[in-house]
Amino acid sequence: PNAQNAAPGTADLCFIVSTPIEQVYAHLMAQNVPLISEIVPRTGANGPIRSIYFRDPDGNLIELSVYEDDNN
């Protein structure tokens, strides 16, 4: 099926990563990625996560997250 009212910049994607979130943050900063937020605590489907947000070239919201248990 097709998405209803699909348009560039309307997606919100979350990716769970295994790299410590501080390293992800430092890498994005070194690449001059314009971040929407610092590292922020959130609640994921399986427990507490720490996330970073930015937009892709189409304006979609990208969230990179690490479960807190994976980051200790």
KAGIKA-V311844 format. One line per field, one symbol per residue. ss: DSSP state (~ for helix, > for strand, _ for the rest). psi: psi as a letter, one per 30 degrees, with the letter a starting at -180 (. if undefined). burial: 1 if it has 16 or more other C-alpha atoms within 10 Angstrom, else 0. Layout:
ss->???
psi->???
burial->???
This chain:
ss->___________>>>>>____~~~~~~~~~~____>____>>>>>__>>>>>>>>>_____>>>>>>>~~~~_
psi->lkkkhklkgfljkkkklfkkeeeeeeeeefghkjkflakkkljlfgaklklkklklffgkkkkklkkeffg.
burial->000000000000000000011101100000000000001000010000111111100001111111110000
